[in-house]
Amino acid sequence: MTKRIHVIDGLRGFSLFGILLANLLIFQYGIWGKDEIHLFPLSATDQGFYAFTKITIEGSFLPIFTFLFGYSMIMMRDQFTHKNLRVKWHLFRRFCLLLIIGFLHATYLWEGDILLMYGIMGILLLVFVNRKAKTMLIWGLVLFTVLAALTLIPSDEAELLEPAMLTSYIQKTSEIYGTGSYSEIADHRNATEDPMSESMSDGELIVIMLIVPLMVAPMFLFGMYAAKRKFFFHPQREKKRYLTGALIGLVLGISMKTSGYFLSYTGFELIGGIVLAFGYMGLISFLYSKASTFRLFSYFEQVGKLSLTNYIVQTIICTTIFYGYGFGLFGKIGVFQAMLLGTLIFIMQIAFSCLYTKHFRYGPLEKIVRVGTYLSFSTSSKKQKKIDGQSAEQGVMPN
């Protein structure tokens, strides 16, 4: 039987906040428009906060989410083993459910979905679930090295996408997303050819599709390795490691991302984002080791326990605010006000999560995934005996 690791829940909640702030660029400017911000009228304040978001937030919180997903695979494997259940079959069903939820999320709500990729990667990484910690670490380091080599090789990105086509697509997206009906927006999202599909050959698209899993696999494997080695189980013993990771990760990560942003070098931004993610994890873990009872940590934990539900709710709220079938504020409020809005939304999610977890053990979507994983409807209320102890499913989408 395993105990709940509070710092993991806290990290999950913390990463959800950062992901929301980063995703607000997509909600407001589109998945292509967020990197072509010069096409939108921004004040000097918004330009400053845009740079702040790109350097300190975007690309640095999703890797934390990914790390925790890998961490959860090992924690769930241990729980299934303790219950004499078939580990790979239970994990496979779980990842299939995430894949389905991700597909529905991407098709009917928003193109920025991450669950579909997580479901696919979870299935692919089942081959590592019973391997030794050393094997996970070696594969993670090898794949990360390959990723770094590929992304840091100088390339002319302007040749990949036709500028005029990209600009036209972003302008069309802004018009449809800002004023269109639900069906018009869904049709544009699902049926319209995006700039990459239009500009690249089939061979180039296949190469991109093969590289995408490579971009996320290292953090999955590092998370699996951390769980296998029981990292975060003993915060007091590990606080020096946390502090070292925080100092190195924050300094090196921010330096790389700053350089990448001002030099327009996406390789530095990508690798720097992963390094900075370790810095953030080290910082939060160190703070936990010094003041684990701090009330703010508890708030993040409650959000983290309902991570799947809260993630989808963020999409529903933000698409309603920015899309034409809601308030139609697409591209209109600016980066600074969007960050304030994101903070307000997250505070609301804290209040909801704290109230909800007083009465129920699992969030609505977490319960669906749990039922599909165990093929059982039991343990739906927090008032029931916690037969399994505090859940060991400590990853990005618990239970």
C-alpha positions in Angstrom: 0.0 0.0 0.0 1.4 3.4 -0.9 0.7 6.8 0.5 -0.3 9.9 -1.4 2.7 12.1 -2.2 1.5 15.7 -1.6 4.3 17.4 -3.5 3.3 15.5 -6.7 -0.3 16.8 -6.4 1.1 20.3 -5.8 3.4 20.1 -8.8 0.5 18.9 -10.9 -1.7 21.8 -9.8 1.2 24.3 -10.3 1.8 23.0 -13.8 -2.0 23.3 -14.6 -1.7 27.0 -13.7 1.3 27.6 -16.0 -0.3 25.6 -18.8 -3.4 27.7 -18.6 -1.4 31.0 -18.8 0.6 29.6 -21.8 -2.6 28.3 -23.5 -4.2 31.7 -23.3 -2.0 32.7 -26.2 -3.6 30.0 -28.3 -7.1 30.7 -27.0 -6.7 34.3 -27.9 -4.5 34.2 -31.0 -4.8 30.7 -32.4 -2.2 27.9 -32.5 -0.4 29.5 -35.4 -1.1 33.2 -34.5 0.6 33.0 -31.1 4.0 32.8 -32.8 3.2 35.5 -35.3 2.1 38.1 -32.7 3.3 41.0 -34.9 0.0 40.4 -36.9 -2.0 41.6 -33.9 -2.0 45.1 -32.4 -0.3 44.9 -29.0 0.5 47.7 -26.6 4.0 48.1 -25.1 2.7 46.4 -21.9 1.3 43.5 -23.9 4.6 43.1 -25.8 6.4 42.9 -22.5 4.1 40.4 -21.0 4.2 38.4 -24.3 8.0 38.1 -24.0 7.6 37.2 -20.3 5.1 34.4 -21.2 7.3 33.1 -24.0 10.4 33.0 -21.8 9.2 31.9 -18.4 5.9 30.1 -19.0 5.4 28.6 -22.5 7.1 25.3 -23.0 8.2 25.0 -19.4 5.0 23.8 -17.6 3.8 21.2 -20.1 7.1 19.2 -19.6 6.3 19.1 -15.9 2.8 17.7 -16.8 4.6 15.1 -19.0 7.1 14.2 -16.3 4.3 13.6 -13.9 2.4 11.4 -16.4 5.5 9.2 -16.6 5.7 9.2 -12.8 2.1 8.1 -12.6 2.7 5.1 -14.9 5.1 3.5 -12.4 3.0 4.5 -9.3 0.0 2.9 -10.9 2.0 -0.2 -11.9 3.0 -0.6 -8.3 -0.6 -0.3 -7.2 -1.8 -2.8 -9.8 0.9 -5.2 -8.8 -0.1 -4.8 -5.1 -3.7 -5.8 -6.0 -2.5 -8.7 -8.2 -4.0 -7.1 -11.3 -2.7 -7.3 -14.9 -0.6 -4.2 -15.1 -0.3 -3.6 -18.8 -3.9 -4.4 -19.6 -5.1 -1.9 -17.0 -2.7 0.8 -18.2 -3.6 0.1 -21.8 -7.3 0.6 -21.1 -6.5 3.8 -19.2 -4.4 5.2 -22.0 -7.1 4.2 -24.6 -9.6 6.2 -22.6 -7.3 9.3 -22.5 -6.8 8.9 -26.2 -10.6 8.9 -26.7 -11.1 11.9 -24.5 -8.3 13.7 -26.2 -9.8 13.0 -29.6 -13.2 14.3 -28.5 -11.5 17.3 -26.9 -9.5 18.2 -30.1 -12.4 17.5 -32.5 -15.3 19.2 -30.7 -13.6 21.9 -28.4 -10.1 23.0 -29.1 -7.1 22.2 -31.3 -4.5 22.6 -28.5 -5.3 19.2 -26.9 -2.5 17.3 -25.2 -4.5 14.2 -24.1 -4.5 12.5 -27.4 -0.7 12.6 -27.5 -0.5 11.4 -23.9 -2.7 8.5 -24.6 -0.6 7.5 -27.6 2.7 7.9 -25.8 1.4 6.0 -22.8 0.6 3.0 -25.0 4.0 3.2 -26.7 5.9 3.4 -23.4 4.3 0.3 -21.9 7.4 -1.5 -23.1 9.3 0.3 -20.4 6.9 -0.1 -17.5 8.6 -3.2 -16.1 12.2 -2.2 -17.0 14.9 -1.2 -14.5 15.3 2.4 -13.5 18.7 2.5 -15.2 17.2 1.5 -18.5 14.6 4.2 -18.3 17.3 6.8 -17.5 19.6 5.7 -20.3 16.8 5.8 -22.9 15.6 9.2 -21.6 19.1 10.6 -21.9 19.7 9.2 -25.3 16.4 10.5 -26.7 17.0 13.9 -25.1 20.4 14.0 -26.6 19.0 13.2 -30.1 16.3 15.8 -29.6 18.8 18.4 -28.6 21.0 17.6 -31.6 18.1 17.9 -34.0 16.7 21.1 -32.6 20.0 22.9 -32.1 21.2 22.3 -35.6 20.8 25.6 -37.5 18.0 25.6 -40.0 16.1 28.1 -42.1 12.6 27.9 -40.6 11.3 30.5 -43.1 11.6 27.8 -45.8 9.3 25.5 -44.0 6.2 27.7 -44.2 5.1 30.1 -46.9 4.8 33.5 -45.1 1.9 34.8 -47.3 0.0 31.5 -46.8 0.6 31.6 -43.0 -0.6 35.2 -42.7 -3.7 34.5 -44.7 -4.5 31.5 -42.6 -4.1 33.5 -39.3 -6.3 36.3 -40.6 -9.0 33.9 -41.6 -8.7 32.1 -38.2 -9.1 35.4 -36.4 -12.2 36.3 -38.3 -13.9 32.9 -38.0 -12.9 32.3 -34.3 -13.9 35.8 -33.3 -17.3 36.0 -35.0 -18.2 32.5 -36.3 -20.8 30.0 -35.0 -19.8 26.8 -33.3 -20.2 24.8 -36.6 -18.1 27.4 -38.5 -15.3 27.3 -36.0 -15.4 23.5 -35.8 -15.3 23.2 -39.6 -12.3 25.6 -39.8 -10.5 23.6 -37.0 -11.2 20.2 -38.5 -11.6 20.6 -42.2 -9.4 23.5 -43.3 -5.9 22.7 -44.4 -3.4 24.4 -42.0 -0.2 26.2 -43.3 2.0 23.2 -42.5 -0.1 20.7 -44.5 -0.3 23.2 -47.4 3.5 24.0 -47.4 5.1 20.7 -46.8 5.3 17.5 -48.8 4.0 14.2 -47.5 7.5 13.1 -46.7 8.3 16.2 -44.7 5.0 15.8 -42.7 5.9 12.2 -41.9 9.3 13.3 -40.6 7.5 15.9 -38.4 5.1 13.3 -37.1 8.1 11.0 -36.2 9.9 13.8 -34.4 6.9 14.9 -32.2 7.0 11.7 -30.0 10.7 12.2 -29.7 10.1 15.6 -28.3 8.0 14.3 -25.4 9.4 10.8 -24.8 12.4 12.0 -22.7 10.2 13.7 -20.0 7.9 10.6 -19.8 11.0 8.4 -19.2 12.6 10.8 -16.7 9.3 10.8 -14.8 9.2 7.0 -14.9 12.8 6.9 -13.6 12.0 9.3 -10.8 9.1 7.1 -9.6 11.1 4.0 -9.9 13.8 5.5 -7.7 11.2 6.8 -5.2 12.0 10.5 -5.7 9.7 12.9 -3.8 9.0 10.2 -1.2 11.3 11.8 1.4 11.4 15.6 0.8 13.6 16.3 3.9 16.3 13.9 2.7 16.2 15.2 -0.8 16.0 19.0 -0.2 19.6 19.6 -1.2 19.0 17.8 -4.5 15.9 20.0 -5.0 17.8 23.2 -4.4 20.6 22.2 -6.7 18.1 21.3 -9.5 16.3 24.6 -8.9 19.4 26.8 -9.2 20.8 25.0 -12.2 17.5 24.6 -14.0 16.3 28.2 -13.4 19.5 29.9 -14.4 20.3 27.8 -17.4 16.7 27.4 -18.5 15.9 31.1 -18.4 19.2 32.0 -20.1 18.6 29.5 -22.9 15.0 30.6 -23.4 15.9 34.3 -23.3 18.6 33.8 -25.9 16.2 31.7 -28.1 13.5 34.3 -27.9 15.5 37.3 -28.8 17.6 35.4 -31.4 14.4 33.7 -32.8 16.1 30.4 -32.3 13.4 27.7 -31.5 16.0 25.1 -30.6 17.2 27.1 -27.6 13.6 27.8 -26.6 12.6 24.1 -26.7 15.6 22.7 -24.8 15.6 25.6 -22.5 12.0 25.0 -21.7 12.7 21.5 -20.6 15.7 22.6 -18.5 13.5 25.3 -16.9 10.8 22.7 -16.1 13.3 20.9 -14.0 14.2 24.2 -12.3 10.6 24.8 -11.4 10.1 21.3 -10.1 13.2 21.6 -8.0 12.0 25.0 -6.6 8.5 23.8 -5.7 9.9 20.6 -4.2 12.4 22.5 -2.2 9.7 24.9 -0.9 7.6 21.8 0.1 10.6 20.4 2.0 10.8 23.7 4.0 7.1 24.5 4.5 4.9 21.6 3.5 1.9 22.8 5.5 1.8 26.2 3.7 -1.9 26.7 2.8 -1.1 27.8 -0.8 0.4 24.3 -1.4 -2.8 22.7 -0.3 -4.8 24.8 -2.8 -2.5 23.6 -5.7 -2.9 20.0 -4.4 -6.7 20.1 -4.6 -6.5 21.4 -8.2 -4.0 18.7 -9.0 -6.2 16.0 -7.7 -8.8 17.0 -10.3 -6.3 17.6 -13.1 -8.2 16.0 -16.0 -11.5 17.7 -15.1 -9.8 21.0 -14.5 -7.9 20.8 -17.8 -11.1 20.3 -19.8 -12.9 23.0 -17.8 -10.2 25.4 -18.7 -10.9 24.8 -22.4 -14.7 25.2 -22.0 -14.3 28.5 -20.1 -11.7 30.0 -22.4 -13.3 29.0 -25.7 -16.6 30.5 -24.4 -14.8 33.7 -23.6 -12.8 34.1 -26.8 -14.8 32.3 -29.5 -17.6 33.8 -31.6 -20.3 31.4 -30.1 -19.5 32.9 -26.7 -18.3 36.4 -26.0 -16.2 36.7 -29.1 -13.1 38.3 -27.5 -10.6 36.5 -29.8 -7.5 38.7 -30.1 -9.1 41.6 -28.4 -8.1 41.8 -24.7 -4.3 41.6 -25.0 -1.7 39.5 -23.2 -1.6 41.3 -19.9 -5.4 41.2 -19.3 -5.4 37.6 -20.5 -2.9 36.7 -17.7 -5.1 38.4 -15.2 -8.1 36.5 -16.6 -6.2 33.3 -16.4 -5.3 34.0 -12.7 -9.0 34.6 -12.0 -10.0 31.4 -13.7 -7.4 29.4 -11.7 -8.6 30.9 -8.4 -12.1 29.8 -9.3 -10.8 26.3 -10.0 -9.1 26.3 -6.6 -12.4 27.2 -4.9 -14.2 24.6 -6.9 -11.6 21.9 -6.3 -11.4 22.5 -2.6 -15.2 22.3 -2.2 -15.5 19.3 -4.5 -12.8 17.2 -2.8 -14.5 17.6 0.6 -17.3 15.4 -0.7 -15.8 13.2 -3.4 -12.6 11.3 -3.9 -12.6 11.6 -7.7 -13.5 14.3 -10.2 -16.2 13.5 -12.8 -13.7 12.7 -15.6 -11.3 11.1 -13.3 -14.1 8.8 -12.2 -14.9 7.9 -15.8 -11.2 7.0 -16.5 -11.1 5.0 -13.3 -14.2 3.0 -14.1 -12.8 2.2 -17.5 -9.4 1.3 -16.1 -10.8 -1.0 -13.3 -14.0 -2.0 -15.1 -15.7 -1.2 -11.7 -18.0 1.4 -10.3 -16.9 1.1 -6.7 -15.4 3.7 -4.4 -17.3 6.7 -5.8 -17.6 8.7 -2.6 -15.0 10.0 -0.2 -17.3 8.8 2.7 -16.7 5.2 1.7 -13.8 3.3 3.3 -10.6 4.0 1.4 -9.9 0.3 0.9 -7.0 1.0 -1.4 -5.5 3.6 1.0 -4.7 7.0 -0.4 -4.5 6.5 -4.1 -1.1 5.8 -5.5 -2.0 7.1 -8.9 0.1 10.2 -8.6 0.5 11.2 -12.3 -0.9 13.9 -14.4 -4.4 12.4 -14.6 -5.1 10.6 -11.3 -7.6 7.8 -11.1 
